[in-house]
Amino acid sequence: MRWVTFDCFGTLVDWRHGIATSAELVAPGHGGRLLDAYGPHERAVQQESPRLRYREVLAEALRRACAEEGVALRPDDAGVLAATLPYWPVFPDVGAELARLREAGWRIALLTNCDRDLIAGTRRRLPVPFDAVVTSEDAGAYKPDLAPFTVFRDSFDPERWVHVAQSYVHDMVPAHRLGLRRVWINRQGERPADPSVPQDVLPDLRGLVTLL
C-alpha cells in the first residue's frame, strides 16, 4: 500500500490564524504578540509532559505566552484554544490536492500532535476523508519523538511511505531520522538548519501529486 502521512496543524489547517484570532478573543489587541510567543512554550510543555492531553498543553502554553508578554489572562480563558481549534480554517489548497492524491491511488493519514476528541472536530472540516489517524494521545508522546511514526508503521506496515509536513523540527527531522521520503511544505519561507533534512520543498500542497 502507498501511504502519504500528513501533519495537520500548519500543514493542512492554518494554526497561526487559529491561535492569533483565538488569543485576540481573550486578550484584544495582543493576538499577534501571543502567537509569536506561543510556539516555544508549546514545545517546552510537550517535552516536559509528553503524556499531557493536548488541550492542557494548549492552555499551559497560552498561560506562559501571556506571562512572557505581560498580558493578563483570566483562569477560565486559558481553554480558548482548545475550544476554537475545531473551527480553525483549512488552507485553500488542501482540498483539491488531497482529492488528487486519493484519485491517484494513495492512502492518506494524519500523524498529529493532538487529542482524539480535538482532531475529530477538525476532521469534520477537512474536505477529504482520511484512511487513518495517529494522535499524540495514541502514541503517548509528541513529535518530534519518533513514537507517532512508529505507531503508524507498526499498525499499517506501509510498502511505500511519504511524510508531508510544514514543521521542520516536529516532522522533517524525525522523518529524516527514520529514512522516510519527505516533503517539506514550507508555508513560512523558512531556512532549514540542515538543507539535507527536507528532500523536497513546496510552498503549499499544490503540485504534490505531480512531485510524488
C-alpha positions as CSV (number, residue, x, y, z in Angstrom):
1,M,0.0,0.0,0.0
2,R,1.1,3.5,-0.8
3,W,0.6,6.0,2.1
4,V,1.1,9.7,2.4
5,T,1.1,10.8,6.1
6,F,0.4,14.5,6.9
7,D,0.9,16.7,9.9
8,C,-2.4,18.5,10.4
9,F,-1.9,21.9,12.1
10,G,0.3,24.2,10.0
11,T,0.2,21.8,7.0
12,L,-3.5,21.4,6.3
13,V,-5.0,23.8,8.9
14,D,-3.9,27.4,9.4
15,W,-2.9,27.2,13.1
16,R,-1.3,30.6,13.0
17,H,-4.6,32.2,12.1
18,G,-6.3,30.0,14.7
19,I,-4.0,30.9,17.6
20,A,-3.9,34.6,16.8
21,T,-7.6,35.1,16.4
22,S,-8.4,32.9,19.4
23,A,-6.0,34.8,21.6
24,E,-7.5,38.0,20.4
25,L,-10.8,36.9,21.8
26,V,-9.5,36.8,25.4
27,A,-6.7,39.4,25.0
28,P,-7.9,42.0,22.5
29,G,-5.0,43.8,20.7
30,H,-2.5,41.1,21.6
31,G,-3.2,38.2,19.3
32,G,-0.2,38.7,17.1
33,R,2.2,39.1,20.0
34,L,0.9,36.0,21.7
35,L,1.2,34.0,18.5
36,D,4.8,34.9,18.2
37,A,5.5,33.9,21.9
38,Y,3.4,30.8,21.8
39,G,5.4,28.3,19.8
40,P,8.4,27.8,22.0
41,H,6.2,27.4,25.1
42,E,4.1,24.7,23.4
43,R,7.3,22.7,22.5
44,A,8.6,23.1,26.1
45,V,5.3,21.9,27.6
46,Q,5.2,18.9,25.3
47,Q,8.8,17.9,26.2
48,E,8.2,18.4,29.9
49,S,4.9,16.4,29.9
50,P,4.7,14.1,26.9
51,R,1.6,12.3,28.2
52,L,-0.3,15.6,28.9
53,R,-3.5,15.9,26.9
54,Y,-3.2,18.4,24.1
55,R,-6.0,20.6,25.3
56,E,-3.9,21.0,28.5
57,V,-0.8,21.7,26.5
58,L,-2.6,24.5,24.6
59,A,-3.8,26.0,27.9
60,E,-0.5,25.9,29.7
61,A,1.4,27.2,26.6
62,L,-1.0,30.1,26.3
63,R,-0.6,30.9,30.0
64,R,3.2,31.0,29.6
65,A,3.0,33.2,26.5
66,C,0.7,35.6,28.3
67,A,3.1,35.7,31.3
68,E,6.1,36.3,29.0
69,E,4.3,39.2,27.2
70,G,2.8,40.7,30.4
71,V,-0.8,40.1,29.1
72,A,-3.5,39.4,31.7
73,L,-5.3,36.1,31.2
74,R,-8.3,35.1,33.3
75,P,-8.1,31.5,34.6
76,D,-11.2,30.3,32.7
77,D,-9.9,31.9,29.4
78,A,-6.9,29.6,29.2
79,G,-9.0,26.9,27.4
80,V,-9.9,29.2,24.5
81,L,-7.5,27.5,22.0
82,A,-9.0,24.0,22.6
83,A,-12.5,25.5,22.4
84,T,-11.8,27.1,19.0
85,L,-9.5,24.5,17.4
86,P,-12.2,22.6,15.6
87,Y,-13.0,25.8,13.7
88,W,-9.5,26.8,12.6
89,P,-9.5,27.3,8.9
90,V,-8.3,24.7,6.3
91,F,-5.8,26.2,3.8
92,P,-7.5,26.7,0.4
93,D,-5.0,24.5,-1.5
94,V,-5.7,21.4,0.6
95,G,-9.0,20.0,-0.7
96,A,-8.1,19.7,-4.4
97,E,-4.6,18.2,-3.8
98,L,-5.8,15.7,-1.3
99,A,-8.6,14.6,-3.7
100,R,-5.9,14.2,-6.5
101,L,-3.9,12.0,-4.1
102,R,-6.8,9.7,-3.5
103,E,-7.6,9.6,-7.2
104,A,-4.0,8.6,-7.9
105,G,-4.4,5.6,-5.5
106,W,-2.6,6.9,-2.4
107,R,-4.0,6.3,1.1
108,I,-3.7,9.3,3.4
109,A,-3.3,9.5,7.1
110,L,-2.7,12.1,9.8
111,L,0.1,12.0,12.3
112,T,-0.9,14.8,14.6
113,N,0.2,16.3,17.9
114,C,-3.4,16.4,19.1
115,D,-6.0,14.6,21.2
116,R,-8.5,12.2,19.7
117,D,-11.5,14.3,20.5
118,L,-10.0,17.5,19.2
119,I,-8.8,16.0,15.9
120,A,-12.3,14.5,15.5
121,G,-13.7,18.1,15.4
122,T,-11.0,19.2,12.9
123,R,-11.7,16.2,10.6
124,R,-15.2,17.4,10.1
125,R,-13.7,20.5,8.3
126,L,-11.1,18.6,6.2
127,P,-12.6,18.3,2.7
128,V,-11.4,14.8,2.0
129,P,-11.7,11.7,4.3
130,F,-8.6,10.2,5.8
131,D,-7.9,6.5,6.0
132,A,-6.1,6.6,9.3
133,V,-5.2,8.9,12.2
134,V,-2.4,8.6,14.8
135,T,-2.6,11.2,17.6
136,S,-0.1,12.0,20.3
137,E,-2.7,10.5,22.7
138,D,-2.4,7.2,20.8
139,A,1.4,7.3,20.8
140,G,2.0,8.6,24.4
141,A,4.4,11.2,23.0
142,Y,4.5,14.3,20.9
143,K,6.5,14.7,17.7
144,P,9.5,15.2,17.2
145,D,9.5,12.0,19.3
146,L,9.5,9.0,16.9
147,A,6.6,7.3,18.7
148,P,3.8,8.6,16.4
149,F,5.7,7.5,13.4
150,T,6.5,4.0,14.8
151,V,2.9,3.5,15.9
152,F,1.8,4.2,12.3
153,R,4.5,2.0,10.8
154,D,3.6,-0.9,13.2
155,S,-0.1,-0.5,12.6
156,F,-0.2,-0.3,8.8
157,D,3.2,-1.7,7.6
158,P,3.3,0.6,4.5
159,E,5.1,-0.6,1.4
160,R,5.7,3.0,0.3
161,W,5.5,5.9,2.7
162,V,5.9,9.6,2.2
163,H,5.6,12.1,5.0
164,V,4.4,15.6,4.2
165,A,4.5,18.4,6.8
166,Q,5.1,22.1,7.5
167,S,7.2,21.8,10.7
168,Y,10.9,21.3,10.2
169,V,11.5,20.4,13.8
170,H,8.4,18.3,14.6
171,D,8.2,16.4,11.3
172,M,11.1,16.7,8.9
173,V,13.8,15.9,11.5
174,P,12.2,12.7,12.8
175,A,11.2,11.6,9.3
176,H,14.8,12.1,8.2
177,R,16.0,10.0,11.2
178,L,13.7,7.2,10.1
179,G,14.8,7.4,6.5
180,L,11.4,8.3,5.1
181,R,10.7,10.0,1.9
182,R,9.7,13.5,3.0
183,V,8.3,16.7,1.5
184,W,8.5,20.0,3.4
185,I,5.5,22.3,2.9
186,N,7.4,25.5,3.7
187,R,4.5,27.9,4.1
188,Q,6.5,30.4,6.1
189,G,9.5,30.6,3.8
190,E,11.9,29.3,6.5
191,R,15.5,28.3,6.1
192,P,16.3,24.8,7.3
193,A,19.1,24.4,9.8
194,D,20.3,21.5,7.7
195,P,19.3,21.6,4.0
196,S,19.7,17.9,3.6
197,V,16.8,17.1,6.0
198,P,13.9,18.0,3.7
199,Q,14.2,16.1,0.5
200,D,11.7,18.1,-1.5
201,V,10.2,21.5,-0.7
202,L,6.9,23.1,-1.8
203,P,5.4,26.4,-0.7
204,D,2.0,24.7,-0.3
205,L,0.3,21.5,-1.3
206,R,-0.2,22.4,-4.9
207,G,1.9,20.1,-7.1
208,L,2.3,17.4,-4.5
209,V,0.8,14.7,-6.6
210,T,3.0,15.6,-9.6
211,L,6.0,15.6,-7.4
212,L,5.3,12.1,-6.0
